[in-house]
Amino acid sequence: MFPRLVAVLAAALALALSTAPAAQPPNVVLIVSDDQAWSDYGFMGHPHIRTPHLDKLAAQSLVLPRGYVPSSLCCPSLASIITGRYAHQHGITSNDPALPPTVKGRERAQHPLFLAGRRTMNGFMAGSATLPRVLGERGYLSFQTGKWWQGSFESGGFTHGMSLGEEAKGGRHGDAGLTIGRQGMEPIYEFLGTAKAAQKPFLLWYAPMLPHDPHTAPDRILAKYKPLTPSLHVAKYWANVEWFDETVGQLLGHLEEQGLAENTLVVYVTDNGWIQSPDSPRFAPRSKQSPYEGGLRTPIMLRWPGRVVPRQSDALATSLDIYPTILTALGVPCAADLPGVNLLDDKAVAQRTRVFGECFTHDAKDLAHPAASLRWRWMIDGNTKLIVPTAQNEPTAKVELYDLTADPKEEHDLAAAQPERVAGLTKQLDAWWPGTKQ
């Protein structure tokens, strides 16, 4: 009788396992900071800025402090994150289409040529295999919040979103989506509730306009920083960084409260750097829109409890790696020609010794030809950085070479002293992309 009972119980267990619902696929949360220097975090060693929630996230994550974005400008950088492609590949090189110099101010965003150009740029996104589009084919819900330049959230393949593409009203950054974080997190909470009720895995795009200007953090935060710097502009920027950190804490705390944290891959990156001018609300040179570390470098973090071992890696990484990392982690096949690597594959990360990038004009000069708007190409090989300007858009600039180990602030140009090194790296840069019309 005993063997027969065992057989019956085994058969019952097998039947139960075969009919039990499959484990929920992992969720993904993309946190994208906006206009923040790579050094402006507690865990990155800033002496004054407080980022306790990002510090906690770093302690729970694979952290790559030597992360980079390929372009130091919001719109093309965000497009590269969500497509896994360089700007010269996806076609969105700049923030805006070019207009005649006589068109100024508010007239720009409502000009017929501007709107036609934006539709062309939005079409580039609509034709791309974005993360939301690829995951949507596998049953994922997705929600766009915050910065979004490509018209409606639907152009990116999101199933839900806040940005409706109201360019005619001047909403090129993301119109209604820009309230997220600054005016609360409720839209995100509602979406997470919708996904949870539907028992659907989700992708969340949290890209608030923070710490991006206007630097209007609450007075309770600003008061902490006023005594720490003689510049009110710097204090306001620092306060905005902490304000952004608070919203990250609210988001991650809600995931915990809803029982979603354990099955969610959280990815962190910033879209481009920012060095605050002490004399104005604007950014200082060698940061946003530049080919220097202040514009391009960002920590990249990945947290997935029980699946990603928290640690720090000195390997080179770029925001282009986020796309294949997420898809591979979710078991989704990736296109063979993606330029990024899976950051959770230690062997692949260790084998890569160089990364590349490109910076373009703020306004695109020719939407059909990315090279027309190119200002600089750049590459990092180990700890050596090469910057190559283009004659058409940077006619007075020269080739630059830096040793990032000895000279992390890029103050000592070695190009004239090391012409052979410049020639060798330039050959590699040309092999990556020659920066010409194709």
N, C-alpha and C positions, 0 to 999 in steps of 0.2 A: 504493500500500500504506500509506503513512504516514497519510493521512487516515482510512483504514479502521481502523488501529491506534488512533488517537486516539479514534475513535468507540467502539471496543470498550472501551478503558480508561475512558472517561467513563461508559459504561453500567454497567461493573462498580463504579465509585466510587459512582454514584447508588444502585445496589442495596445496596451496603454501608452507606451512610448511612441508607437507608430501613429496613434491618433491624437497625441498631445499637440497643442499649438507650437509651432516653431518659435525659438527664442527671437525676441524683437531685435531687428537689425540695429546697430549702433546709431545714435544720433550724432550730429556735428554742429558745433557752435564756432563760428568764425568771429573773433573779436579784432577789429581793425582800428587802431588809434589813428588820429588825423593830425598831422603836423606836430610831431614830437621827436625831439632829439634822442638818439640811441642811448645817451648817458643819463637821461632824465627819469630815473627810477631809483627807488631805494636799493633794490637788489643789484643794480648796475653801479652803485657807489656814489650817487649824488649826495652831497653833504647836507642839503636842505630840504629837497622835495620829499614829501611823505607819500608813499604808495603802498600801504599795508596789504591791500587786497591783491595787487599785482605781485607783491613780494611773496604772498602765500601761494599764489598760482605758480610762481617760479619754483618754489620749494617742492611743489607737487608734479613738476613737469620735466620733460627733456628740454633743456634750455640751450639755445645756440646763440651766444652773444655776438658772433661774427656773421650775423645775417645781413642781407642786402636786398634792396628793391632795385630792379633794373632801370627804372626811371624815377627821377626825384620830383615828380609832379603828380598831383592827386589823380586826375582822370585816367591817364594811361597806366599809372601804377595799380589802381583798383581794377582796371580791365585785365591787367596781366595776372592778378591774383585769381580772378574768377575764371579765366580761360586757360591759365597755365602757359601762355605764349608771350613772347616779346612783343613790344608795341609795333615793331616793323612787320610782325607776322599778323597780329589781329587788326592792325590798321588804325587804332586809336592812339595817335602819338601825342596829342595835345589836349589842353582843356577846352579850347573853343575853335571854331572855324574862323579863318581870317576874314576881316571886313575892311572896306576902304577907310583910311585914316580920318576921314571927315565924319564917320559915324562914331558918336561918343555917348558915354553915360548910359542912361536907361534906354535910350534908343537902340542900343546894340542888341539887347536880348529880344527885342520885338521886330528887328529888321528882317525882311523876307530872306535875304541871303544868309543871315545867321540861322534862322529856323530851317532853311533848306540844308545847310551844312550840318546842323545837329541831327536832322533826319538821316543824313548819310552816315554819320558816326554811329547813330543808334542802330542802323541797319547792319553795321559791322558786328555789333554785339548780338543782334537777333540771329545772325547767321553762324554764330560760334557754338561749339559744344561746351557750354558753360557747366560749372558744377551743378547748379540747380536743374539744368535741363537734363543732364546725364542721370542724376539721381531721381529726377521725376519719372523717368522711364522705368525706374525700379521701385516705384510706389512711394517715394519720399514726398512729403510736404515741405515747402520751403518758404521762408519769410524774409523779405528785404526791409531793413530799417536803416536810417541814417543816410550817409553820402551815397548818391547814385546818380551818375551823370547821363546815363543812356536812356532818357525818357522814362516810360513806364517800367515798373518792376517786371512786367511781362516780357520785355525785350531781353532780359537776362534768363528767362525760363523759370522765374519764381512762380509758385502757385499762389502766394499771398504777398502783399507788400504795402508800404505806405506811400511810396513815390508814384505819382500818377502821370508824370511827364508833362507838367504844365510849363513848358519853356516860355510860352507867350507871356506868362506872368512873372518871368525872371527866375524861375525855379530850376536853373540848370544844375545846381548842386544836388538836388533831390527833393525840392519843394516840401511837401508835408512830412516827408521822412526825417527832416532835419530837427524836428521837435524831440525825437527820441533822446533819452538821457537828460537833456536840458529841461524837459518838461515832464519827466517821469518815464516809467518803464511799462506802463499798463498795456500798451499794444503788444509787447512781447509776451507778457503774462497771458493775455487772451489767446494769442496764437499757440503757446505751449499747451494751454488747456484744450484747445481745439484738437491739436495733434494727439494729445494723451487720450482724449475721449474717443477719437477715431482709431486708436491703437495703431497709429502710423509713425514710422520713423521720420525725423525732421532734420532739415538744415536751416540754421539761423544765421543770417548775415547782420551782425551788429557793428555798424560803422558810423558811430555818432560823430557829429561835427564838434568833437572834443579831442584834445585841448585846443583845436582850431579857433582862431579869432571869430567873433568878438570875445575877448578875454573878460568875461562877465561872471566869474564864479561868485557864489554868495559871500557876503561880507564876513560871515563867520569863518570862512576859509581864508579869504584874503588877509584878514587881520593877523593870521599866523606868519605871513610872509613879508609884510611891510617892514618889520624891524630887521629883516635879514639882508636887505639890499637897498642901496640908495635909489634904485630905479623903480618907480611905480609900474612901469611897463613890464619889467622882469618879474616883479611880485605878482602882477595879474596873470602872467603866463604860468608861473609856478602854481598859483592857486587853481588855474584851469586844469592843470595836470592832476592835482589831487581830486578835483571835482570829477574828472573822468574816472579816476581810480574808484571813487565812491560808487559810480554807476556799475562798474565791473563787479564790485562786491555785491550789489543788489542783484545783478543777473546770476552770478554764481550761487549766491545764497538761495535764490528762488529755485534753481535746479536741485539743490540739496533738499529744500522743503518739499518739492514735488516728487522726490524719489527718482530723479532723472540723472543725477550726476554720475552714477556708477557706469551707466551705459552710454555715456556721451564723450566723444572726442572733442576737446576744446583746443582751438588753435589761435595763437595770438601773433600779431604782426602790426607794424605801423605802415602807413602808406608812403610817407616820406618824412625826412627830418625837418627840424626847425631850430634855428638859433635866434633867440629873441634879441632884437635891437634894444639897447638900453635907452635910446633917445626917441623912439617912436613906437607905435603899435605894430610896425612891420617886422619882417624877418631880416636878420643881418646877412651880409654876404657869406658865401661858402656854405650855405645850408640849402633850403628849399630851392629847386630849379637848378642846382649846381651839380657837378660831377664829384664833389668832395664828400668825405665821410659824414659831415654834418647834414647832408641832404639824402644820402643813400643808405646809410647803415641803420639797422634795426635789430633788436633781439627778436628771435622767433621762438615760440614756446608751444609744446604739445603736451596736453594732459589727458590721460586715459587711464583711470584707476584700474589696477590689476593687469593692464596690458602694456603700458609704457613705464619703464623704470625711471623714476626721477633722477636726473643727473645733469651735468653740464658738459657740453662738447665744444672744443675749440675749432671744430671743422667749419669750413666755409659753407654757407647756405644762402639761398635766395628765396624770395617770395614765390618764384616759379615752382619751387619744390612742393608748395602746399597742395597744389592740384593733384599731382600723382601720389602724394603721401596719403591724402584723404581717400582717393579712389582705391588705392591698393589696400589700405586698412579695412575698407568696407568690402573687399573682394570683388571690386568692379574692374574689368580690364581697361587698361590705358592705351591710348594711341602710341604707336612705336616711335613717333618722331617728336614726342614732347621733350623740351630742353631740360626740364627739371628732373630731380631724382627723388626717390622715396626716402625721406629723412629717418624713417624707422628701420631702414636697411643699413646697418653699420658698415658693412663691406662697401656698398655703393658710395656712401658718404665719404669713407676714408680714401677711396680711389680717386675722387675728384680733387684736383689741386688748383683749379682756376674757375673763376666766374666772370661773366661778361655783362655789360649793360650799355645803355644809350640814353641820352638826354636830348629833348626836342624843344622847339620854340613853344611858348605858351599858347599862341594861336597857330593853328596848322596852316602852312603855306600852300599845300597841295594835298587834298585828302586822298587823291589817287596814288600818290607817290610819297611814302614815308620819308625817304631820304631828303626830300626837299626841305623838310623841317628840322633836320638833324643838326644839333649843335656840337655834341661830343659823343664819341664812343669811349668806353673805358673797360679795363679788365684788371683783375687781381690774380696774380700767379703766386701762390704761397703767401708771402707777406709783401710782395712788390706790386705796386699799383701804377698802371699806365693810363694816361688821359690823352686822347687824341682829338683835337678840335677839327671842325670843318671850315674850309675857307669861306663858303657862302654865307654862313651864319655867325661865325666867330673869326672874322678876318684878322684881328690883331692878337688872337690867342696863339699860344705855342704848345708843343707837346710837353707833357710833364711826367716825371717819374718820381715815385716816393717809396721809401722803405717804411712800411707801416709799423714795424716792430720798434725801430729806433726813433721814428718820427710820426707818431699817431695823429698829430694835428696837421700833417702835411705842410710843414713850414720850410722844408729844405728840398728844393727841386734838384734831382740828380741827373736829369736828362742830358745836360751838356757834358757831364763827367762820365757818363756811361752810354755812349752812342751804340755800342754793339748790343747791349742789353735792350735798348729801345728798339733797335732794328729787329731783334728776335721776337720780342713781344708784339711788335706791330704786325709782323707776319702772321702770328697766331690770331690777332684781332681781326685781320683781313680775312682769314680763313673762316672765322665765325660769321662775320657779316661785313662786307666791304664798305657799307654805308653809301651805296650808289643806287640809282634807279634800276629796278629789275623787272 
